[in-house]
Amino acid sequence: MNVYTTDKIRNVVLLGHGGAGKTSLVESMAYLAGITSRMGKVEDGNTISDFGKEEQKRKISISTSVIPIEWEGTKINVLDTPGYFDFIGEVEEAISAADAAIIVVSGKSGVEAGTEKAWELCEKYKLPRMIYVTNMDADNASFKNVVETLTEMYGKKIAPFHFPIRENEKFVGYINVISENANRWQGKEVTECEVPDYSKENLALYKDTLMEAVAETSEEFMERYFAGETFSENEIRAALRTNVNDGSIVPISMGSNTLCQGTFTLLDDIVKYLPSPENKEIAGFNMKTNEVFQANYDFSKAKSAYVFKTIVDPFIGKYSLIKVCSGVFKSDDVIYNKDKDVEEKVNKLYVLQGSKPIEVPELHAGDIGAIAKLTAARTGNTLSTKANVIEYGKFEISKPYTAMRYKVPNKNDIDKVAQALQKLSHEDQTLKVVNDTENRQSLLYGIGEQQLEIIQSRLVNEYKCEIELSKPKIAFRETIKKKSDVEYKYKKQSGGHGQYGHVKMKFEPSGETDKPYIFEQVVVGGAVPKNFFPAVEKGLQESVVKGPLAAYPVVGVKGILYDGSYHPVDSSEMAFKMATKQAFKQGFMEAGPILLEPIMNLKVTVPDKYTGDVMGDLNKRRGRVLGMNPIGNGKQVVEAEIPMMELTGYCTILRSMTGGRGTYEYEFTRYEQAPSDIQEAEVKARASKVAEDVEE
């Protein structure tokens, strides 16, 4: 592959709903550009983008892939992203490296939740965008419906550049709105034709929309527009490029991926209208001079790049995907990783074409490439040189809130699983492995349940080890509401020295639920010698780890040692510890034991029309709605307090309730007494844990 300078590069991310046709659009582009001799199909599992085994098996994109396409002297780095919401982290990584976006919409399905999400991401990151409507060869496809829906949602900035000619429900050609000419497909060739009479009204309408937008680019154009003058095609194209780059116009085009129709004009429009990195700004921080480093994709400045994605694959190895922010990266460069404080040598530079690495001698500012086997590098790290240490801010990645408990059935695989999960979490920033020691469980956190199932499947197929997934244990706590007064005598006689420990203790609520216990002694007259007090406290300390009600940790208990007795020969620390443990069990159960459950502060962000459904559902889940806050764009944040056990599987429920448009986040707020029916169920379910009095 040739080396491209900054002005000849376009970094374009494909966004859209799952199944809209992003991956097949890449196939169509690759075929036209001569990368492949025949187009692959998602159904056949032979596309360039979906090279992972899970992707081929499930017929969906799971991770972002980069396909560099050479087109008319320009290199278009196409970032093909997953459309399913579980893989939003992959989309966010791709957006951090993109300079523009193409939102892919299915002409059959129309505007979907994923389309809206894609638009919101473009707004958030201020990405210039185009919209491409696929499946125009389908009988029930409607370009007009998509245009009308998008115009209703986003206003006059939606501007068709092309629209279809359909005859007898067949997609036979297209009309170019800018040049006002029509074209028909004759096999793979395009021939010019007359604009059909039935299309003239739409052409006039779409042309007016464009002319209005062009007129608004300058006062001179505005005057000419109102004077009834026409603009030349070159003037229109120059003005539109400005409009597209500042987001005031969003071009909409269409085609058929499977017939490879419309892709040619799309590639042309990417080169003509979407920005190269040379027009973009990016700034880091020079750690040597403590000054802002205006990189701005300038090839003449000190070299710097950031790692926007990591691929760790047992078959193709480890690749750090980078976007060069300044300077020129070359093979054999020595680079410095500020985050890891390590220098590493770049043996070879690559561009990845899906899973296929193609060696290149250098990468200019603004380009996307890959470096193999950078052992220390992680996603989000900045790469520069020791002479000019640069650091770029970390890009935002969605926080995972869906947790599943995992167990390793084969004890010999524990280390293997740990290493595999570490590699997978380097690759997927939204995957978190949490060792919950307090509740003796290992947890996997992800964006959704499908993502975690795929991780489970990848462990089997790629790393040859397996895990079992189940619902996470809820971190209940035990405490008491009343007071009790108990005594326990621990006596054992078995020839020689016996064991003797006798305690009289009171138990009551301490009022401090952030502490397991408070120990006090008010013994008078040496009934229990001072040297046994630590043993009594040790017994208390061991008892609160696993309560006698349902084997959950105990909080908020005050234990008062006020009397007892000892034997000058047989008493020992162990005897007093055992006596205390038995006294605690008895005293705890006599003092009105209750279960406490964790309460979370939940924030659900949804479009206005779903707030009633969400609030009704939260009430069913024992949630207390605290209020609603409008955040603009027709959305509300519903804030509520809800028991943690009611959030199991909430991700799937919220998606089905809101058509995938709702998101949520939560954090722990406090413990509260669990209702009696839940307490009874937990006590019954965990009776065996209490009886065996051993760790799970």
FITI-594636 format. One record per residue (C-alpha): x, y, z. Coordinates in steps of 0.25 Angstrom, whole numbers, padded with zeros to 4 digits, always signed. Each point is the difference from the previous one (the first is absolute). Example, Ala and Ser with C-alpha at 12.3 -4.5 7.8 and 13.67 -1.06 7.14 Angstrom:
2
[[+0049 -0018 +0031]]
[[+0006 +0014 -0002]]
//
This chain:
696
[[+0000 +0000 +0000]]
[[+0005 +0014 -0003]]
[[+0004 +0010 +0010]]
[[-0010 +0012 +0001]]
[[+0002 +0014 +0004]]
[[-0010 +0007 +0010]]
[[-0008 +0007 -0010]]
[[-0002 -0013 -0008]]
[[-0006 -0008 +0012]]
[[-0015 -0001 +0004]]
[[-0003 -0007 +0014]]
[[-0015 -0004 -0001]]
[[-0008 -0008 +0010]]
[[-0012 -0008 -0004]]
[[-0011 +0001 +0011]]
[[-0015 -0005 +0000]]
[[-0009 -0010 +0005]]
[[+0003 -0015 +0001]]
[[-0003 -0006 -0014]]
[[-0001 +0013 -0007]]
[[+0011 -0004 -0010]]
[[+0013 +0006 +0005]]
[[+0008 -0013 -0002]]
[[-0006 -0003 -0014]]
[[+0003 +0015 -0004]]
[[+0015 -0002 +0003]]
[[+0000 -0013 -0009]]
[[-0006 +0008 -0011]]
[[+0011 +0011 +0002]]
[[+0011 -0010 +0001]]
[[-0005 -0007 -0013]]
[[-0001 +0013 -0008]]
[[+0014 +0004 +0005]]
[[+0006 -0013 -0005]]
[[+0003 -0006 +0014]]
[[-0008 -0012 -0002]]
[[-0004 -0007 -0013]]
[[-0014 -0004 +0005]]
[[-0009 +0006 +0011]]
[[-0001 -0008 +0013]]
[[-0014 -0001 +0007]]
[[-0003 +0001 +0015]]
[[-0008 -0013 -0001]]
[[+0011 -0008 -0006]]
[[+0010 +0005 +0011]]
[[+0010 +0005 -0011]]
[[+0001 +0015 +0001]]
[[+0013 +0008 +0003]]
[[-0006 +0007 +0012]]
[[-0006 -0011 +0008]]
[[+0012 -0009 +0001]]
[[-0002 -0005 +0014]]
[[-0005 -0014 +0002]]
[[-0011 +0005 +0009]]
[[-0004 +0011 -0010]]
[[-0001 -0011 -0011]]
[[-0008 -0009 +0009]]
[[-0010 +0010 +0004]]
[[+0000 +0008 -0013]]
[[+0002 +0013 +0007]]
[[+0011 +0010 +0002]]
[[+0006 -0001 +0014]]
[[+0013 +0008 -0001]]
[[+0004 +0012 -0008]]
[[+0009 -0003 -0012]]
[[+0008 +0010 -0009]]
[[-0001 -0002 -0015]]
[[+0010 +0010 -0008]]
[[-0006 +0002 -0014]]
[[+0008 +0007 -0011]]
[[-0009 +0009 -0008]]
[[+0005 +0010 -0011]]
[[+0013 +0003 +0007]]
[[-0006 +0001 +0014]]
[[+0000 -0010 +0011]]
[[-0013 -0002 +0007]]
[[+0001 -0007 +0014]]
[[-0013 -0006 +0002]]
[[-0003 -0004 +0014]]
[[-0012 -0010 +0000]]
[[-0006 +0000 +0014]]
[[-0010 -0010 +0006]]
[[-0015 +0005 +0000]]
[[-0004 -0008 +0013]]
[[-0001 +0009 +0013]]
[[+0009 -0010 +0008]]
[[+0012 +0004 -0008]]
[[-0001 +0015 +0001]]
[[+0014 +0000 +0006]]
[[+0005 -0005 -0014]]
[[-0008 +0012 -0007]]
[[+0006 +0010 +0010]]
[[+0014 -0005 -0003]]
[[-0002 +0002 -0015]]
[[-0006 +0014 +0002]]
[[+0012 +0004 +0007]]
[[+0008 -0003 -0012]]
[[-0010 +0005 -0011]]
[[-0001 +0014 -0006]]
[[-0014 -0002 -0006]]
[[-0011 -0010 +0000]]
[[-0010 -0007 -0009]]
[[-0013 -0004 +0006]]
[[-0005 -0013 -0007]]
[[-0015 -0001 +0000]]
[[-0008 -0012 -0006]]
[[-0010 +0005 -0011]]
[[-0009 -0012 +0005]]
[[+0001 +0002 +0015]]
[[+0001 +0015 +0000]]
[[+0005 +0009 +0011]]
[[+0002 -0009 +0012]]
[[+0005 +0002 +0015]]
[[+0015 -0003 -0005]]
[[-0002 +0012 -0010]]
[[-0004 +0009 +0011]]
[[+0012 -0004 +0008]]
[[+0010 +0002 -0011]]
[[-0006 +0014 -0002]]
[[+0002 +0003 +0015]]
[[+0014 -0005 -0001]]
[[+0003 +0009 -0012]]
[[-0006 +0012 +0008]]
[[+0008 -0004 +0012]]
[[+0014 -0001 -0007]]
[[-0004 +0011 -0010]]
[[+0003 -0009 -0012]]
[[-0004 +0004 -0014]]
[[-0009 -0011 -0006]]
[[-0007 -0005 -0012]]
[[-0012 -0010 +0000]]
[[+0000 -0012 -0009]]
[[-0013 -0008 -0003]]
[[+0002 -0014 -0003]]
[[-0009 -0012 -0006]]
[[-0005 +0009 -0011]]
[[-0002 -0012 -0008]]
[[-0010 -0006 +0010]]
[[-0015 +0001 -0004]]
[[-0005 +0007 +0012]]
[[+0012 +0010 +0001]]
[[-0004 +0014 +0001]]
[[+0011 +0011 -0001]]
[[-0011 +0011 +0001]]
[[-0005 -0005 +0014]]
[[+0014 +0000 +0005]]
[[+0002 +0014 -0005]]
[[-0013 +0005 +0006]]
[[+0002 -0007 +0013]]
[[+0015 +0006 +0001]]
[[-0005 +0014 -0004]]
[[-0011 -0001 +0011]]
[[+0010 -0003 +0010]]
[[+0012 +0008 -0004]]
[[-0006 +0011 -0008]]
[[+0005 +0006 -0014]]
[[+0014 -0004 +0002]]
[[-0004 -0013 -0006]]
[[+0004 +0002 -0015]]
[[-0002 -0011 -0011]]
[[+0012 +0000 -0010]]
[[-0006 -0012 -0007]]
[[-0013 -0007 -0001]]
[[-0005 -0013 -0006]]
[[-0007 -0002 -0013]]
[[-0010 -0012 +0002]]
[[-0008 -0007 -0011]]
[[-0009 -0011 +0003]]
[[+0005 -0001 +0014]]
[[+0014 -0002 -0005]]
[[+0012 +0009 +0003]]
[[+0005 +0004 -0014]]
[[+0008 +0013 +0001]]
[[+0002 +0013 +0008]]
[[-0001 +0015 -0002]]
[[+0012 +0009 +0004]]
[[-0007 +0012 +0007]]
[[+0012 +0009 -0002]]
[[+0002 -0002 -0015]]
[[-0015 -0003 -0002]]
[[+0004 -0012 -0009]]
[[-0006 -0014 +0000]]
[[+0008 -0013 -0001]]
[[-0004 -0014 -0003]]
[[+0007 -0013 +0003]]
[[+0003 -0009 -0012]]
[[+0006 -0012 +0007]]
[[+0012 +0006 +0008]]
[[+0001 +0012 -0009]]
[[-0007 +0013 +0002]]
[[-0007 +0008 -0012]]
[[-0006 +0014 +0000]]
[[-0015 +0001 -0003]]
[[-0011 +0010 +0001]]
[[-0006 +0003 +0014]]
[[-0013 -0007 +0000]]
[[-0013 +0009 +0001]]
[[-0004 -0006 +0013]]
[[+0014 +0003 +0007]]
[[+0000 +0015 -0005]]
[[-0009 +0005 +0012]]
[[+0010 -0007 +0010]]
[[+0012 +0006 -0007]]
[[-0005 +0014 +0001]]
[[-0003 -0002 +0015]]
[[+0013 -0006 +0003]]
[[+0008 +0010 -0009]]
[[-0007 +0012 +0008]]
[[+0004 -0006 +0013]]
[[+0015 +0000 -0005]]
[[-0001 +0014 -0006]]
[[-0005 +0006 +0013]]
[[+0012 -0007 +0008]]
[[+0010 +0005 -0011]]
[[-0006 +0014 +0001]]
[[+0002 +0001 +0015]]
[[+0015 -0002 -0001]]
[[+0003 +0014 -0004]]
[[-0007 +0014 -0001]]
[[+0003 +0000 -0015]]
[[-0006 -0013 -0003]]
[[-0012 +0004 +0009]]
[[-0002 +0013 -0009]]
[[+0001 -0008 -0013]]
[[-0010 -0011 +0005]]
[[-0010 +0011 +0003]]
[[+0002 +0006 -0013]]
[[-0003 -0013 -0007]]
[[+0014 -0003 -0005]]
[[+0005 -0014 -0001]]
[[+0013 -0005 +0005]]
[[+0010 -0008 -0008]]
[[+0002 -0014 +0003]]
[[+0015 +0003 +0005]]
[[-0006 +0011 +0009]]
[[-0010 -0010 +0006]]
[[+0010 -0011 +0002]]
[[+0010 +0010 +0007]]
[[-0011 +0006 +0009]]
[[-0006 -0014 +0003]]
[[+0014 -0005 +0005]]
[[+0000 +0011 +0010]]
[[-0014 -0003 +0004]]
[[+0003 -0015 +0002]]
[[+0013 +0003 +0008]]
[[-0007 +0009 +0010]]
[[-0012 -0009 +0001]]
[[-0010 +0010 -0005]]
[[-0004 -0010 -0012]]
[[-0001 -0015 +0001]]
[[+0000 -0006 -0014]]
[[-0008 -0012 -0002]]
[[+0003 -0010 -0011]]
[[-0005 -0015 -0003]]
[[+0003 -0013 -0007]]
[[+0000 -0015 +0000]]
[[+0012 -0006 +0007]]
[[-0002 -0014 -0006]]
[[-0001 +0005 -0014]]
[[+0011 +0010 +0003]]
[[-0008 +0011 -0005]]
[[+0001 +0014 +0006]]
[[+0013 -0003 +0006]]
[[+0009 +0006 -0011]]
[[-0007 +0014 +0003]]
[[+0001 -0002 +0015]]
[[+0015 -0002 -0001]]
[[+0001 +0012 -0009]]
[[-0008 +0009 +0010]]
[[+0009 -0005 +0011]]
[[+0012 +0006 -0007]]
[[-0007 +0012 -0005]]
[[-0008 +0004 +0013]]
[[+0006 -0006 +0012]]
[[+0012 +0007 +0007]]
[[+0014 -0006 +0000]]
[[+0007 +0001 +0014]]
[[+0008 +0012 -0005]]
[[-0012 +0008 +0003]]
[[-0002 -0005 +0014]]
[[+0005 +0004 +0013]]
[[+0006 -0008 +0011]]
[[+0008 +0004 +0012]]
[[+0008 -0007 +0010]]
[[+0009 +0004 +0012]]
[[+0016 +0000 -0001]]
[[+0004 -0006 +0013]]
[[+0014 +0006 -0002]]
[[-0004 +0015 -0002]]
[[-0013 -0001 +0008]]
[[-0007 +0007 -0012]]
[[-0011 -0004 -0009]]
[[+0005 -0007 -0013]]
[[-0008 +0004 -0012]]
[[+0002 -0013 -0008]]
[[-0011 +0003 -0010]]
[[+0004 -0012 -0009]]
[[+0012 +0008 -0005]]
[[+0011 -0009 -0006]]
[[+0011 +0010 +0003]]
[[-0002 +0000 +0015]]
[[+0006 -0010 +0010]]
[[-0006 -0014 -0002]]
[[-0012 -0004 +0009]]
[[-0011 -0010 +0000]]
[[-0011 -0006 +0009]]
[[-0004 -0015 +0000]]
[[-0015 +0000 -0003]]
[[-0002 -0015 +0000]]
[[+0007 -0013 +0004]]
[[-0002 -0013 -0007]]
[[+0005 -0012 +0008]]
[[-0003 -0012 -0008]]
[[+0006 -0014 +0003]]
[[+0001 -0002 -0015]]
[[+0005 +0013 -0006]]
[[+0007 +0005 +0012]]
[[+0000 +0014 +0007]]
[[-0002 +0013 -0008]]
[[-0001 +0014 +0006]]
[[-0008 +0008 -0010]]
[[+0005 +0014 +0000]]
[[-0004 +0014 -0006]]
[[+0012 +0008 -0003]]
[[-0003 +0014 +0006]]
[[+0013 +0007 -0005]]
[[+0013 -0003 -0007]]
[[+0003 -0013 -0008]]
[[+0001 -0014 +0006]]
[[+0010 -0009 -0007]]
[[+0005 -0014 +0002]]
[[+0012 -0002 +0010]]
[[-0005 +0013 +0008]]
[[+0002 +0000 +0015]]
[[-0012 +0005 +0007]]
[[-0003 +0004 +0014]]
[[-0013 -0004 +0007]]
[[-0002 +0011 +0011]]
[[-0012 -0008 +0007]]
[[+0009 -0012 +0002]]
[[+0013 +0007 +0001]]
[[+0007 -0009 -0010]]
[[+0008 +0001 -0014]]
[[-0003 -0010 -0010]]
[[+0005 -0002 -0014]]
[[-0010 -0001 -0012]]
[[+0005 -0011 -0009]]
[[-0010 +0001 -0010]]
[[-0012 +0009 -0004]]
[[-0013 -0006 -0005]]
[[-0013 +0004 -0005]]
[[-0011 -0010 +0003]]
[[-0010 -0004 -0011]]
[[-0009 -0008 +0009]]
[[+0009 -0011 +0006]]
[[+0010 +0002 -0011]]
[[+0012 +0008 +0004]]
[[+0007 +0007 -0012]]
[[+0014 +0006 +0003]]
[[+0002 +0014 -0003]]
[[+0013 +0008 +0002]]
[[-0006 +0012 +0006]]
[[-0013 +0007 +0005]]
[[-0002 +0015 -0001]]
[[-0007 +0009 +0010]]
[[-0015 -0003 -0001]]
[[+0001 -0015 -0005]]
[[-0004 -0012 +0007]]
[[+0009 -0012 +0001]]
[[+0004 -0011 +0010]]
[[+0013 -0004 +0007]]
[[+0002 -0015 +0004]]
[[+0005 -0005 +0013]]
[[+0000 +0013 +0008]]
[[+0000 -0008 +0014]]
[[-0002 +0012 +0009]]
[[-0010 +0008 -0009]]
[[-0015 +0000 +0004]]
[[-0012 +0007 -0006]]
[[+0000 +0015 +0003]]
[[+0015 +0001 +0001]]
[[+0008 +0011 -0006]]
[[+0013 -0004 -0009]]
[[+0010 +0011 -0002]]
[[+0016 +0001 +0002]]
[[+0008 +0002 +0012]]
[[+0005 +0014 -0006]]
[[-0015 +0005 -0001]]
[[-0009 -0007 +0010]]
[[-0014 +0002 -0004]]
[[-0013 -0004 +0007]]
[[-0014 +0000 -0006]]
[[-0013 +0000 +0009]]
[[-0007 -0013 +0001]]
[[-0012 -0002 -0009]]
[[-0013 -0003 +0007]]
[[-0005 -0015 +0001]]
[[-0013 -0004 +0005]]
[[+0000 -0006 +0014]]
[[-0005 -0015 +0001]]
[[-0012 -0002 +0010]]
[[-0004 -0014 -0004]]
[[+0006 -0010 +0010]]
[[+0001 -0016 -0001]]
[[+0006 -0009 +0010]]
[[+0010 -0010 -0006]]
[[+0006 -0013 +0005]]
[[+0011 -0008 -0006]]
[[-0005 -0015 +0000]]
[[+0014 -0006 -0002]]
[[+0009 +0005 +0011]]
[[+0012 -0002 -0009]]
[[-0005 +0011 -0009]]
[[+0000 +0011 +0010]]
[[+0013 +0006 -0004]]
[[-0003 -0002 -0015]]
[[-0014 +0007 +0002]]
[[+0006 +0012 +0008]]
[[+0011 +0002 -0011]]
[[-0011 -0001 -0012]]
[[-0009 +0010 +0007]]
[[+0011 +0009 +0002]]
[[+0003 +0000 -0015]]
[[-0014 +0001 -0003]]
[[-0002 +0012 +0009]]
[[+0012 +0007 -0007]]
[[-0007 -0002 -0013]]
[[-0014 +0004 +0005]]
[[+0000 +0012 +0009]]
[[-0014 -0002 +0005]]
[[+0003 -0014 +0006]]
[[+0004 +0001 +0014]]
[[+0004 -0012 +0009]]
[[-0003 +0002 +0015]]
[[+0004 -0009 +0011]]
[[-0010 +0003 +0011]]
[[+0007 -0006 +0012]]
[[-0010 +0005 +0010]]
[[-0011 -0009 -0007]]
[[+0009 -0011 -0004]]
[[-0003 +0001 -0015]]
[[+0007 +0004 -0013]]
[[-0008 +0010 -0009]]
[[+0000 +0004 -0015]]
[[-0005 +0013 -0003]]
[[-0004 +0004 -0014]]
[[-0010 +0009 -0008]]
[[-0010 -0011 -0002]]
[[-0003 -0015 +0002]]
[[+0003 -0003 -0014]]
[[+0014 +0005 +0001]]
[[+0003 -0009 +0012]]
[[-0005 -0012 -0007]]
[[+0009 +0003 -0012]]
[[+0012 +0001 +0010]]
[[-0004 -0013 +0006]]
[[-0001 -0006 -0014]]
[[+0014 +0006 -0004]]
[[+0007 -0006 +0012]]
[[-0005 -0014 -0005]]
[[+0004 +0002 -0015]]
[[+0012 +0009 +0001]]
[[+0006 -0003 +0013]]
[[-0004 -0014 +0003]]
[[-0006 +0002 +0014]]
[[-0014 +0002 +0005]]
[[-0008 +0008 +0010]]
[[-0014 -0002 +0006]]
[[-0008 +0013 +0000]]
[[-0011 +0002 +0011]]
[[-0008 +0011 +0007]]
[[+0009 +0008 +0009]]
[[-0002 -0002 +0015]]
[[-0006 +0012 +0006]]
[[+0008 +0006 +0012]]
[[-0010 -0001 +0011]]
[[+0004 +0003 +0014]]
[[-0005 -0005 +0014]]
[[-0002 +0009 +0012]]
[[-0009 +0000 +0012]]
[[-0012 +0010 +0005]]
[[-0001 -0004 +0014]]
[[+0009 -0003 +0013]]
[[+0003 -0014 +0005]]
[[+0007 -0005 +0012]]
[[+0007 -0014 -0001]]
[[+0011 -0009 +0007]]
[[+0007 -0012 -0006]]
[[+0010 -0009 +0007]]
[[+0010 -0008 -0008]]
[[+0005 -0012 +0007]]
[[+0008 -0012 -0005]]
[[+0007 -0011 +0008]]
[[+0008 -0010 -0007]]
[[+0011 -0005 +0009]]
[[+0011 +0010 +0005]]
[[-0003 +0015 -0003]]
[[-0015 +0003 -0003]]
[[-0006 +0012 -0007]]
[[-0008 +0010 +0008]]
[[-0006 +0014 -0004]]
[[-0012 +0006 +0006]]
[[-0006 +0014 -0005]]
[[-0012 +0008 +0003]]
[[-0003 +0010 -0011]]
[[-0010 +0010 -0004]]
[[-0003 +0003 -0015]]
[[-0007 +0013 -0005]]
[[+0000 +0008 -0013]]
[[+0012 +0009 -0001]]
[[-0006 +0010 -0010]]
[[+0012 +0000 -0008]]
[[-0003 -0009 -0012]]
[[+0013 +0003 -0007]]
[[+0007 -0008 +0011]]
[[-0002 -0015 +0002]]
[[+0001 +0001 +0015]]
[[+0004 +0008 +0012]]
[[+0006 -0008 +0012]]
[[-0001 +0005 +0014]]
[[+0003 -0006 +0014]]
[[-0005 +0004 +0013]]
[[+0005 -0012 +0008]]
[[+0002 +0003 +0015]]
[[+0008 -0008 +0011]]
[[+0008 -0008 -0011]]
[[-0011 -0010 -0003]]
[[+0007 -0001 -0013]]
[[+0014 +0004 +0000]]
[[+0005 +0011 -0009]]
[[+0009 -0009 -0008]]
[[-0012 -0007 -0006]]
[[-0007 +0013 -0005]]
[[+0007 -0001 -0013]]
[[-0004 -0014 -0002]]
[[-0015 +0004 +0003]]
[[+0002 +0011 -0011]]
[[+0006 -0010 -0009]]
[[-0012 -0009 +0001]]
[[-0009 +0012 -0003]]
[[+0008 +0004 -0012]]
[[-0001 -0014 -0006]]
[[-0015 -0001 +0003]]
[[-0003 +0012 -0008]]
[[+0006 -0005 -0013]]
[[-0012 -0009 -0002]]
[[-0012 +0003 +0008]]
[[-0009 -0011 +0006]]
[[-0013 +0005 -0007]]
[[+0004 -0003 -0015]]
[[+0015 -0001 +0000]]
[[+0002 +0015 -0004]]
[[+0010 +0010 +0006]]
[[-0005 +0006 +0013]]
[[+0000 +0015 +0002]]
[[-0005 +0010 +0011]]
[[+0001 -0009 +0012]]
[[+0006 +0004 +0014]]
[[+0005 -0012 +0008]]
[[+0002 +0003 +0015]]
[[+0007 -0010 +0009]]
[[-0004 +0003 +0014]]
[[+0002 -0013 +0008]]
[[+0005 -0015 -0001]]
[[+0009 -0009 +0007]]
[[+0014 -0007 -0002]]
[[+0007 -0012 +0004]]
[[+0015 +0002 +0005]]
[[+0005 -0012 -0008]]
[[-0010 -0003 -0011]]
[[-0004 +0014 -0005]]
[[+0007 +0004 -0013]]
[[-0001 +0010 -0011]]
[[-0006 -0010 -0009]]
[[-0011 -0004 +0010]]
[[-0004 +0014 +0002]]
[[-0001 +0003 -0015]]
[[-0009 -0012 -0002]]
[[-0009 +0004 +0012]]
[[-0001 +0014 -0006]]
[[-0004 -0006 -0014]]
[[-0011 -0009 +0006]]
[[-0005 +0012 +0008]]
[[+0000 +0009 -0012]]
[[-0008 -0010 -0008]]
[[-0010 -0002 +0011]]
[[-0001 +0015 +0004]]
[[-0001 +0005 -0015]]
[[-0012 -0009 -0002]]
[[-0007 +0005 +0013]]
[[+0002 +0014 -0004]]
[[-0010 +0002 -0012]]
[[+0010 -0004 -0011]]
[[-0003 +0007 -0014]]
[[+0005 +0000 -0014]]
[[+0005 +0013 -0006]]
[[+0000 +0001 -0015]]
[[+0009 +0010 -0008]]
[[-0008 +0011 -0006]]
[[+0005 +0007 -0013]]
[[-0002 +0014 -0005]]
[[-0005 -0002 -0015]]
[[+0000 +0010 -0011]]
[[-0007 -0005 -0013]]
[[+0001 +0009 -0012]]
[[-0012 -0002 -0010]]
[[-0008 +0008 -0011]]
[[-0012 +0007 +0006]]
[[-0010 -0010 -0005]]
[[+0006 -0011 +0008]]
[[+0000 +0007 +0014]]
[[-0013 -0006 +0004]]
[[+0003 -0014 -0004]]
[[+0014 +0001 +0007]]
[[-0006 +0006 +0013]]
[[-0011 -0011 +0000]]
[[+0010 -0011 -0001]]
[[+0009 +0006 +0011]]
[[-0012 +0001 +0010]]
[[-0002 -0015 -0003]]
[[+0014 -0003 +0003]]
[[-0001 +0007 +0014]]
[[+0006 +0012 -0005]]
[[-0002 +0014 +0005]]
[[+0000 +0011 -0011]]
[[+0006 +0012 +0006]]
[[-0002 +0009 -0012]]
[[+0002 +0003 -0015]]
[[+0009 +0010 -0006]]
[[-0001 +0004 -0015]]
[[+0014 +0001 -0007]]
[[-0004 +0005 -0014]]
[[-0002 -0007 -0013]]
[[-0013 -0006 +0005]]
[[+0006 -0008 +0011]]
[[-0002 -0002 +0015]]
[[+0008 -0005 +0011]]
[[-0008 -0008 +0010]]
[[+0007 -0001 +0013]]
[[-0004 -0011 +0010]]
[[+0004 -0008 +0012]]
[[-0001 -0015 -0003]]
[[+0005 -0013 +0007]]
[[+0012 -0006 -0007]]
[[-0007 -0014 -0001]]
[[-0011 +0007 -0009]]
[[+0011 +0004 -0010]]
[[+0004 -0014 -0005]]
[[-0003 +0000 -0015]]
[[-0004 +0014 +0000]]
[[+0008 +0003 -0012]]
[[-0009 -0009 -0009]]
[[-0013 +0004 +0006]]
[[+0003 +0015 -0002]]
[[+0004 -0002 -0014]]
[[-0013 -0008 -0004]]
[[-0008 +0011 +0007]]
[[+0006 +0011 -0007]]
[[+0004 -0006 -0013]]
[[+0015 +0001 +0003]]
[[-0001 +0015 +0003]]
[[+0002 -0001 +0015]]
[[+0013 +0000 +0008]]
[[+0002 -0001 +0015]]
[[+0011 +0002 +0010]]
[[+0000 -0003 +0015]]
[[+0008 +0001 +0013]]
[[-0001 -0005 +0014]]
[[-0007 +0009 +0010]]
[[-0003 -0007 +0013]]
[[-0005 -0013 +0006]]
[[-0015 -0001 +0004]]
[[-0008 -0011 +0007]]
[[-0005 -0011 -0010]]
[[-0015 -0003 +0000]]
[[-0004 -0012 +0008]]
[[-0003 -0009 -0012]]
[[+0013 +0003 -0006]]
[[+0007 -0003 +0013]]
[[-0008 -0013 +0002]]
[[+0004 -0005 -0014]]
[[+0015 +0004 +0002]]
[[+0000 -0007 +0014]]
[[-0006 -0013 -0006]]
[[+0009 +0000 -0012]]
[[+0012 +0002 +0008]]
[[-0003 -0010 +0011]]
[[+0010 -0010 -0004]]
[[+0011 +0011 +0000]]
[[-0003 +0003 +0014]]
[[+0000 -0014 +0004]]
[[+0013 -0004 -0006]]
[[+0006 +0013 +0005]]
[[+0011 -0001 -0010]]
[[+0004 +0009 -0012]]
[[-0007 -0002 -0014]]
//
